[in-house]
């Protein structure tokens, strides 16, 4: 019976991986915005960040293959972000370990509030130009841009290590709103950066003892689904207008965050766990 339930969870992980990577590759957020809430719902909150980072590696790699072919990745910006996002990732993984030992609800609440804030900010942001050139990139790197890149990399890295979201939820708005890069370039560059930041973040979770062997298997199951979802999503994103992607980004983050706060923080019971308990009883009665 235990094996049957584990197989069911693996199937759920793979399906979630398809959906989260499909959406994530469209908005440049990797998929952690969906992976983490699902893992929390399944009562794996203590391992959710590291598991999600493993899946995001798959999403980032297979999305970037397509984006590089289409010349959408700004490598100059990426090279500034990557080392400092790795440093931030290590800091975030350490903070996650501390927060987990104090009260996991702090982690869940912070994650949800961050999603709502970013979602509303992007959704209601005034259009910065419908005539943006999709492949426009930064021509020169000056001191101001380097400083902005360092700060953005650290912030995204901490978010990645702490929340298991790949950092895209920080990188994409930061590149678009602060540095002024077109949304398609921001999405593609963010996903490319995630290859390195998510790998480094997952490694730090392993070192900190946050990823036992079963959780690594969950991450791989998510990643297998992510191979398919990200390959399709990156192609869809290439065909969507900038303004529509911004609206999609805002809606998705808010719609994910509100149920997370309501179900897992405000309600005294755990409806998802009740569902799986009832499902197990049904399977037991059928078998017997």
N, C-alpha and C positions, 0 to 999 in steps of 0.2 A: 504493500500500500504506500509505503514511504517512497519507493522507487517510482510509482505511478505519479505521485504528487510532484516529485522532482522533475520528471519528464514533462509534466504539464507546465511547470515553471520555466523550463528551458524553452519550450515552445512559445510561451508568452514573451520571454525575453527576446527571442528572435523576431517575433512580430512587432514588438515595441521598437526593436532596433531598425526595422524597415521604416516604420512611421516616423520615428524621431530623427533619423538621418535624412529622410526625404525632406521633412520640414526644415531641419537644421541646415542642410546644404543650400536651401533656398534663401534663408535669412542669415546665414553665416554664423550660426550659434552652436553648431556641432551636434546638438541633440540632447545635451544634458538637461535642458529645461523640461524635457519629458521623461528622460531616463530616471532622473533623481526622484521626482514625485512618485513614479510607478514603484521604484524600489522602496521608497518610504511606505507607500501603501501596502506593499508586500511584507512589511516589517523587517526590512534590511537597511534601515536608516544608518546604522553604524558603519556600513560598508558601501553606502550609496555613492559617495564621492569617488572612491577609487574604482569601483565597478564601471561607473559612467565614463571615467577617463579612458579606460581600456577600450570601450566601444567608440569613443570619440576619435581615437587614433585611426580606426578603420574608416570612419566618416571623413576625416580630414585627408587621409591619403587618397581615397578613391575620388573625392570631389576635386582635389588639387590636380590629379592627373588630367581631368577634363579642362579645368580652369587654366592650367599652364598652356595647354594646347591652343586655347582661345586667347592667349596673351592678356589674361585678366589679373595676374598676380603682380603687385608692385614689390619687387624684391628689395628695393632700397629701404622702404619702410619696414618690411619684414625683418631685415637684418638688424635694424635698431631695436625692434620689439623683442625678438627671440631671446637674446641673453638675459634681458631684464625681466621678461615674463617667466623665464625659468627660475630666476631668483625669487620672484614673487610667488611662484608655484610652491617652492619649498617652504616659504613662510606660511602660505595658506594651508598646506598639509599639516604643518605643526599646529596652527591655530585650530584646525579641525579636530585634531587629537585632543587638545585641551578642552575645547567646547564640548566634545562628545563625553568626556569624563565628568563634566559639570552637569549639564542638562541638555539633552539632544533637542528639546523644544526650542532652545535658543537658535540652534542651527536651522531648524525648519522655518521658524518665524523670520529670521534674517533672509533666508533664501526667497521666501514668498514676498516680502516687502520689496526686495531688490527687483524682482520680476515685475511687480506692479508699477514701481517708479519708472523703470526703463521703458516698459510697454506704453505707458501713458505719455511719456516724454517723446517717444518716436511717433506715436500715432497723431498727436496734436501739433507736432512740429510743422511750421509753415514750410511749404514746398520750396526747396532751395534751388530749383531750376529743372524744369521738365526737359530742357534741351541740353542737359549734361551729356558730354561725350562719354560713351560707355567705357572706352579704353584709355581715357585721359589719366596720366600718372604724374607723380611728383618729378619735376625735372632736375631740381637742385636740392641738396641737403645743406641747410644752414644751421647755426647754433640753436635758434629757437625751435626748429623742427626736431633736432636731436633731444633737446630737453623735454619737449612734448612727448616724443617717442619713449623716452626713459620712464616718465611718469605714467604714461598709458600702459607700457609694458608691465611695470610693477603692479598697477591696479588690476590689470587683466590676469596676471599671474596669481595674485592673492585670491581673486575670485575663482580661478580655475582650481587651485589646490583646496580651497575651503569648501566650494560649492559643487565641484565636479561638473562644471558646465563648459569646460574648454576655454573659457575666457571670451568667447565670441560675443556674449551678451554685453561685454564692456568694450571690446575692440571695435565692433562694427559701428556703434553710435559714436565712439571716440574718433575714429577715423573720418566718419562722415560729418559730424557736427563740430568737432574741434579742429581737425587738420584740414577738412574740406575736400576729402576724396569722394568721387562719385560712388554711389551705393554698390554698384556691381564690382568695382575694384576693391572696395572695403570688404565685401563679403568674401571674394576670392582670396584676398590677402590674409584675412582673418583665418580662413580655413587652412591656408598654408602654414601660418604661424602655429596653429593647433597641433600639427604633426609633431613639433618639437616640445611645445609646452605641455601637451597632454601626456606624451611619453615620459617626460621628466616628472610630471606630477604623479603619474601612476607608480613610477619607480620609487618616489618618496613615500607614497602610501604603503608600499611593500616594506620599505625599510622601517617605517613607523609601526608596523604590525597591523595595519588596517585592512589588509587584503589576504585572508586565509585562502587556501587552495580552492574551496568551493566557490568563493566570490570571484576568483579569476575565471573559473568556468562560466559563471554568469556573464562576466564581461565579454568573453569570447562568443557566447551565444548572442548577445546584443550585437557584437561586431559582425557576425556572419549576416545578420539581418541588415546591418548598416552598409554592407558592401552593395547590396541591391538598391536600398533606399537612396544612398548618396549618389550612386551612378545615375539614377533617374532624376533626382532632385536638382543636381547641378545643371543638367540639360534644360530642365524646366525654368530654373532661375535665369538662365541666359536669355530666355525669350520673354521674360516679364519686365514691364516698364519699372523704372526706378520708384515712382510714386506709389505704385501698387505694392511693391516689396516693403516699403516703409509701413504701409497700412497693415499688411499681413504680419509684419514683425510685431507691431504694437498689439494687435488683437491676440495673437498667439500667446505672448507673454502674460498678458492680463488674464486670459481665459484659463491658463494653466495655474496661475498663482492663487486666484480666488477660491477655487475648489480645494486647493491644498490647505489654505488657512482654515476654511470652514470644516472640512472633514477631519483633518488630523490634529488640529490645535484647539478649535472651539468645541467640537463634539466630545462628550465624555467617553463614548464607546468607539470601537474601531470597526466600521461597517465592512471594510475590505477583508479583515481577518475573519469576521463572522461569515462572510460569503465563502471563503475557502474552507472554513470549518464545516459549514453546511454541505459544501461540495464533496468533502471527504466522507461525510456520513452517507451521502447518496451513493458514492462509488462503493462504499463498504456494504451497503444493503444490496446493491446489484450483484456484487461478487459472491456474497454469502447466500 
